[in-house]
């Protein structure tokens, strides 16, 4: 069996359970176009995937994708990283990680997906809206995060941190309890209740709402003070 055929068969086998069948050949052809090391990693909190360009001691591109993503999220994340490869390959100078070169490359890679019956209609609709100006991260687009999460094997009914009220207390899947402090963009500054340390929590994280912040209006404050005076 020729080496190229063997490589293709091996990639098809590795990705068959991770990518929608209708997109499998498309993705495999993209990966075989350049020397790429594809690593499926354990879940990471801070990223869904990563791209590393070649170096003198490692003359190949390296792409990682988290193993716990559903097939549609895995596909979008992998194309995101392949877009980095294409942007790097086509650049004659140093470029911004998610600048116009990457946006153009990512849009070009997504384009075939919205013109073939590859994805469910709801995901296709969201991706079509991204084509002109893709976000730097799939986690930075709340609409994309929401639509992709519908296809998780165990779709959670818990709200995302993005959906929680400001100042509330919530519990993450790890069991750690936080008090919401301030929203940044795709992250939230939150204080861990046990340690009083401040952490950044991703807005797409699922969380159990424990207590909403109570908003004390002037009217409520006067009523509360009146009650205290009456009871003293």
N, C-alpha and C positions, 0 to 999 in steps of 0.2 A: 504494500500500500504506500503510495507517495506520502512524503512527510507532510505536505500541505493538507492533504486529505485527512491524515491522521490527526493533525492539529484541529482541523475543523470539527471532526467527529467528537474529539475530546471536549471541545468547548460547548458543542451542542449538548453533550451529555451532562456537563457540569451545570449548565444554565437552564436546562429543560424544565426544572421544577421551580425556577425563580423568576422566569420572564413569561409573559403571555405567549402562547404558541405562535400566534400570528406575527409577533415581532421578533421571534427568536433568530431567524435567518438574517434579518436586517442587522441586529446587534452583533451577531457573530462576524458578519462581513466587516463591520466597523472595527472590531477588535483585531481582526487578522490583517487589516490594512497597514498597521504599524507594529513594531515589536512592543507588546504590552504584557506586563505581569498583572493579572487580575487576582486580587485577594479578597475573599469573602470573610469578613471579620466578625468577632463577637460584637454585640451591641455596644455602642458608645454614646455617652450622654451628650457630648458637645457637637457631634457631627454624624451625618448619615453616610458620608463618603469622603474620599480625598483623592487628590491627584498630585503626583510627584514627577517632575520632568527628569530626563536622563542626566547623568553626571559622568565624569571621566571614568569612575570605577564601576558604573552601572549604566551601560548604554541602552537602556530601555525605559519606557514609560511605566509608571506604577500607579494602579488604580485600586482603591479599596472601597467596598460597599458593606454596610451592616447586614448581617445574616437574618435579622428578625423582621425585615421589611416585607410587606405583602408584594405580590408580583408587579403591581402597577407602580408602587412606590419604589421598588427596586429598579424598575425600568427607567423611571424619570431620574432617579439619582445617578444611575450608571451613565445615562446620556449627558447629564450635567457634567460628570467628570470627563467623559470623552470630549465634550466641548472644550474643556481646558486643554486637552491634548491638541485638538485642531487649532485652537487659538495660539498655542505655543509654537506649533509647527509652522504656522503661516506668518509669524511675527519676525520682523527683521531687527527689532529692538526690544527693550524691556517694556512689558505691558502690564497694566493693572489687572489683578486676578479676575475681576468681574467687570472689566471695562467693555468698550464697544466691540472689541475683537471677540471676547467671550460671548457677549450677547448675540452677536451675529452668528457665531458657530452654534450656539445652543438653539437659536431659532431655526436654523437650517436643519438641525438634527430632529427637532420636534415636528417640523413641517410635514413629513410623510405620515406621521401618526394621525393627523387630523384629516387626512384625505384618503384614508383606508379604514376599513372596519376593524381596527386593531384594539381600540380601547372602548370601554363603556361610554355611552353618550354623555353622561354627566362629567366624566373626566375630560373627554374630548372638548366639550364646551369651554371648560376652564382653561385648558391648554391653548385653545384657539385664541383666547383673550390675552395669553402671555406672549404670543409670538412676536409682537412688535417691541416689547420691552421686558424681557424675562427678569425676575428677581434674582439676586445673587444666590439665594438659597431657597430650596423648596419649602423649608421651614419658615422663610420670611414671607410667604404668601399664605395668609390664613385661609383663603378660599380653596387653594390647592391642598393644604394640609387637611382641611375638613373633608373634601371630596375623596382624597386618597384613603383617609382613615375609615371610610365606610366599608372598605374591602379588607380590613384586618380580620384575621381568623376569629379573634374574640373582640369584636367591635365593642368598645367601652361606651357605657351610657354616662360616664362621669364627664363633667364639663372640662374644657381646657382652661389653663390658667388665664389665658387671654379673655375668657368669658366671665371670670370671677369679679365680684365688686371690689373696688379699691379699699384697702385697709382691712380686708377680711383675713381670717385664719383658715388654713387649709392643710390637708395631709396628702403627700405624694405617695406613689406606689411603694416606695422604699420604706414607708412608715414614718418618715421625718415630717414634723409639723412646722409650718412657717406662718409668719404674719406678713401680709403684703405691705410693702413700703411705697414703691414707686415704679411706674412703668417706664421702660426705656423705649425701644422700638419693638424688636421681636423677643426681647428678654424683659424680666421683671426683677427689680431689687426686692429681696425678701429677707426678713430676719428669722433665723431658726429659733423657735421658742425655747428649746432646751439649752442651747449654747449662747444665745444672744448674738451670734455671728451673722453677718450679712452676706448673702449669696445671690448670684444671678440664677434665675430659674427661667427656662425656656417657655415662651408663651404657649407652645403647642403641647406641653406636658399635661397629662390628665391628672386631675386632683379632686379630692373629696372636700367639699366646702364644710367647714366645721362651725364657723361663726362669722356672720356679716358684721362689718363695722357699724356701730351705732352713730348716726349723725345727730348731733345735738343742735337743734335750731334755737334761736333766741327765745321763741315761745315755749319750747320744751324746757329750756334752762330756767325761765321764770317760773314755770309750773312746778319744776322740781324744787326750786328754792322755797317757793311758797309752801310746799308740802313739808319740807324740812322745818320751816319756821313754825308751822302749825303743830308739829309733833314735839317741838322743843319746849 
